[in-house]
Amino acid sequence: MDKLEVLRKKIDTLDSALINLLHERLVIVKEVGMLKKERNIQPLDQSRWNQVLEKGLSQAKLLGMRREFIKIILDIIHEEALRIEA
């Protein structure tokens, strides 16, 4: 197996891990949504979202990743979480 194939295999493995992590996150989001409904809490907690976003952007900065890239990804994840919680 040449180096390109090895690297592509690593990317495939990481993509699979990312999808599994997103699935785990959304399972927890469903639980959060049920608790919020039981407690009559709105799906969007702007303060909490700001914390999550800032934490993610800070981590991205430490890793040398583009802020805009991470913000787009986190926004999409958040949008799906709100859809599930609603």
C-alpha positions as CSV (number, residue, x, y, z in Angstrom):
1,M,0.0,0.0,0.0
2,D,1.5,3.3,-1.0
3,K,1.5,6.5,1.2
4,L,-1.5,8.0,-0.5
5,E,-3.6,5.0,0.2
6,V,-2.5,4.9,3.8
7,L,-3.4,8.6,4.2
8,R,-6.8,8.1,2.6
9,K,-7.4,5.1,4.9
10,K,-6.6,7.4,7.9
11,I,-9.1,10.0,6.6
12,D,-11.8,7.3,6.1
13,T,-11.2,6.2,9.7
14,L,-11.4,9.7,11.1
15,D,-14.6,10.5,9.0
16,S,-16.2,7.4,10.5
17,A,-15.2,8.5,14.0
18,L,-16.6,12.0,13.4
19,I,-19.9,10.6,12.3
20,N,-20.1,8.4,15.3
21,L,-19.3,11.3,17.6
22,L,-22.0,13.4,16.0
23,H,-24.4,10.6,16.5
24,E,-23.5,10.3,20.2
25,R,-23.9,14.1,20.5
26,L,-27.4,14.0,18.9
27,V,-28.5,11.2,21.2
28,I,-27.7,13.4,24.2
29,V,-29.4,16.3,22.5
30,K,-32.6,14.3,22.3
31,E,-32.3,13.7,26.1
32,V,-31.7,17.4,26.7
33,G,-34.7,18.2,24.5
34,M,-37.0,15.8,26.6
35,L,-35.8,17.4,29.8
36,K,-36.4,20.9,28.5
37,K,-39.9,19.9,27.4
38,E,-40.6,18.4,30.9
39,R,-39.4,21.6,32.5
40,N,-41.0,23.9,30.0
41,I,-37.7,25.4,28.8
42,Q,-37.2,26.8,25.3
43,P,-34.8,24.9,23.0
44,L,-32.5,27.9,22.6
45,D,-30.4,29.0,25.5
46,Q,-28.5,31.8,24.0
47,S,-26.1,32.1,26.9
48,R,-25.2,28.4,26.7
49,W,-24.8,28.5,23.0
50,N,-22.4,31.5,23.3
51,Q,-20.3,29.4,25.8
52,V,-20.2,26.4,23.5
53,L,-19.3,28.5,20.5
54,E,-16.6,30.5,22.3
55,K,-15.1,27.3,23.7
56,G,-15.0,25.7,20.3
57,L,-13.5,28.8,18.6
58,S,-10.9,29.1,21.3
59,Q,-9.9,25.4,20.9
60,A,-9.7,25.9,17.1
61,K,-7.4,28.9,17.5
62,L,-5.1,26.9,19.7
63,L,-4.9,24.2,17.1
64,G,-4.3,26.7,14.3
65,M,-7.7,26.1,12.6
66,R,-9.6,28.8,10.7
67,R,-12.2,30.4,13.0
68,E,-14.7,30.7,10.1
69,F,-14.5,27.0,9.3
70,I,-15.2,25.9,12.9
71,K,-18.0,28.5,13.3
72,I,-19.8,27.1,10.2
73,I,-19.5,23.5,11.5
74,L,-20.6,24.4,15.0
75,D,-23.5,26.5,13.6
76,I,-24.7,23.5,11.5
77,I,-24.5,21.2,14.5
78,H,-26.4,23.7,16.7
79,E,-29.1,24.1,14.0
80,E,-29.6,20.4,14.0
81,A,-29.7,20.2,17.8
82,L,-32.3,22.9,17.9
83,R,-34.4,21.1,15.3
84,I,-34.2,17.9,17.5
85,E,-35.0,19.7,20.7
86,A,-38.0,21.5,19.2
